[in-house]
C-alpha cells in the first residue's frame, strides 16, 4: 500500500493551498469528529498537502492513544499489586470479614485477568 | 512509537519558540512514521536544521504547515537522489510486482504513468475510498465515513479495486511478461 500512499502524497500538489480546510478541521477529521461524507474527506483525497497533514494528525492521535492505553495498563497493574495478603487478612478479621475478604479476592482475580489478557 | 528527543535551537544556541518547537516536532514525527526506511538520524538532523532556519524567518501563516512542507520537501529531494542507487523506499513489493516496476529512470516513468492513470480513472468519492482502503479501513468503516449504505460501499470498493488493477496493468511496460505470481496478485485487486 506504500505505492498508493505515495500516490496521494505526490500526485495532487496544491502549494497555494487552494480551498484547503483549516488545520482544526483536519484534526477533527483524524479524530472522527466530523459528520459522515464531510467535504474535507473528499478534499484530502485530492490535495497532497492536506493528505500529509491529515496523516500527521492520525499518527499523533495513534501515539496519544498508545500512551493512554500504556498508562491505563500501568494503573491496572498498580491496583492489582495493591491487593496484598495483609490487607486480605485484616479484611477477614473485621466484622463482615468473610464476605469482604472474598470480594477482595474476586477483585484481585479480575484485575489480574484483565492485566494478563492483553 | 517512542519519540526521539530533538535539540531545537536557533543560531545563537537559544531554544526556539514553543510554536516552532511544536511544529518541527510534529513534522519530524510525521516523517519518522511516514518514511520508516529513512535513517532516523538523518530525519533528526533535518528537523534540527529546519528549526534553525525557521527561527531566522518571519513566518506568515501556520508554522505547522510550513514545517511539514519543508520537511517533506527535504525528504523528497533526498529520496530522489537515493532511490535509484540505494533504496526501494516507498514501493510496496506486492504492487510493484503487479505493475512490473523497476528502479531507476524506467521505474520513475512507470510510477508517473501509474499516478496519471489513477488520477484520470479515479474521481471524487472513488479517491476517498482508495484513501480509506489505504489506511486499512473495512467496508463498514468506509460506509460509515462516507455516509453510504453497506451494500453501496462494498460495490464501490469493488469498482475502485478493479480500476486500480486496470491502472496497474496499464502502467506495466509492454516488454514485460506477466509472471504467475503477479497474475495471482492482480486477481486479488480485481
Interface residues (C-beta under 8 A of the other chain):
Chain A: X1 X2 X3 X4 X5 X6 X7 X8 X9 X10 X11 X12 X15 X17 X23 X35 X36 X37 X41 X42 X44 X45 X46 X49 X51 X52 X53 X55 X56 X58 X59 X60 X63 X66
Chain B: X1 X3 X26 X27 X29 X30 X33 X34 X62 X64 X65 X68 X69 X72 X76 X90 X91 X92 X95 X96 X99 X111 X114 X115 X118 X119 X124 X125 X127 X128 X130 X131 X133 X134 X135 X136 X144 X145 X146 X147 X148 X164
